[in-house]
Amino acid sequence: MNQQNRTATSASRTTSPTTVIITYDEALNLFLSTQERHPFTAEKLLHMLNWRAAQVSVSRSPLGHLAVVVGSTCCYISATATAALASLYTQNSAHQRDFPLCQPLLQMA
């Protein structure tokens, strides 16, 4: 592969949009990315939502999933995962205190 093709390939990787979908596996009690099956903690997701909500880059769909946009990357948190996250959030006062911007996103889950 010549230098020009390598440059074009790496440039397309950095500018192409990426979509990550996070679901909740009830059997494992884990939040997982669908493609890589990478586990996420509730705290990690709440931190991301709280941070991105401050930037006004989180939206809720009528179907109940959350969409978080960071540059050209979009992370969808499925409706099932959103409901599980909302349940954990409402049960834990520390989560409510530490991630206050998540409250409007999770109150209707």
C-alpha positions as CSV (number, residue, x, y, z in Angstrom):
1,M,0.0,0.0,0.0
2,N,1.5,3.3,-1.0
3,Q,1.7,6.4,1.3
4,Q,-1.2,8.2,-0.5
5,N,-3.6,5.2,0.0
6,R,-2.5,4.8,3.7
7,T,-3.2,8.5,4.3
8,A,-6.6,8.3,2.6
9,T,-7.5,5.2,4.6
10,S,-6.5,6.7,8.0
11,A,-8.3,9.9,7.2
12,S,-11.5,8.1,6.4
13,R,-11.3,6.2,9.7
14,T,-11.0,9.4,11.7
15,T,-13.8,11.3,9.9
16,S,-16.4,8.5,9.3
17,P,-19.3,8.5,11.8
18,T,-19.3,5.7,14.4
19,T,-22.3,4.3,16.1
20,V,-22.1,2.5,19.4
21,I,-25.2,0.8,20.9
22,I,-25.4,-0.1,24.5
23,T,-28.0,-2.6,25.8
24,Y,-28.8,-4.1,29.1
25,D,-28.3,-7.9,29.6
26,E,-30.8,-8.9,32.3
27,A,-29.3,-12.3,32.7
28,L,-25.8,-10.9,33.4
29,N,-27.0,-7.7,35.0
30,L,-24.6,-5.8,32.8
31,F,-24.7,-2.8,30.4
32,L,-22.9,-4.0,27.2
33,S,-22.0,-2.6,23.8
34,T,-23.7,-4.7,21.2
35,Q,-20.8,-5.2,18.8
36,E,-17.8,-5.7,21.1
37,R,-19.8,-6.8,24.2
38,H,-17.8,-4.3,26.2
39,P,-19.2,-3.9,29.8
40,F,-20.1,-0.5,31.2
41,T,-21.0,0.3,34.8
42,A,-24.0,2.4,35.7
43,E,-21.7,5.0,37.1
44,K,-19.7,5.2,33.8
45,L,-22.9,5.7,31.8
46,L,-24.3,8.2,34.3
47,H,-21.0,10.2,34.2
48,M,-21.1,10.2,30.3
49,L,-24.8,11.3,30.3
50,N,-24.2,14.0,33.0
51,W,-21.2,15.4,31.1
52,R,-22.9,15.3,27.7
53,A,-26.2,16.8,29.1
54,A,-24.2,19.8,30.2
55,Q,-23.1,20.2,26.6
56,V,-26.7,19.7,25.3
57,S,-25.7,16.7,23.2
58,V,-28.1,14.1,24.7
59,S,-31.6,13.5,23.3
60,R,-34.4,11.1,24.2
61,S,-36.3,9.4,21.4
62,P,-40.1,8.7,21.6
63,L,-39.1,5.0,21.7
64,G,-37.3,5.5,25.0
65,H,-33.6,5.2,24.0
66,L,-31.1,7.9,24.6
67,A,-28.7,9.3,21.9
68,V,-25.4,10.8,23.0
69,V,-23.4,12.6,20.3
70,V,-19.7,13.3,20.7
71,G,-18.2,14.7,17.5
72,S,-18.9,12.2,14.7
73,T,-19.7,9.4,17.2
74,C,-23.2,8.6,18.3
75,C,-23.9,6.3,21.3
76,Y,-27.4,4.9,21.6
77,I,-28.5,3.6,25.0
78,S,-31.3,1.2,24.3
79,A,-34.7,1.6,25.9
80,T,-34.1,-1.5,28.0
81,A,-30.8,-0.1,29.2
82,T,-32.3,3.3,29.8
83,A,-35.0,1.8,32.0
84,A,-32.5,-0.2,34.0
85,L,-30.3,2.8,34.4
86,A,-33.3,4.9,35.5
87,S,-34.2,2.3,38.1
88,L,-30.6,2.2,39.5
89,Y,-30.5,6.0,39.4
90,T,-33.8,6.5,41.4
91,Q,-32.7,3.9,44.0
92,N,-29.4,5.5,44.7
93,S,-29.3,9.0,46.3
94,A,-25.5,9.2,45.6
95,H,-26.2,8.8,41.9
96,Q,-28.8,11.6,42.1
97,R,-26.4,13.9,44.0
98,D,-23.4,13.1,41.8
99,F,-25.1,13.2,38.4
100,P,-27.9,15.8,38.7
101,L,-28.2,16.5,35.0
102,C,-29.3,12.9,34.4
103,Q,-32.5,13.4,36.3
104,P,-34.6,14.9,33.4
105,L,-33.2,12.3,31.0
106,L,-34.2,9.3,33.3
107,Q,-37.3,10.5,35.0
108,M,-39.7,9.3,32.3
109,A,-37.9,5.9,31.6
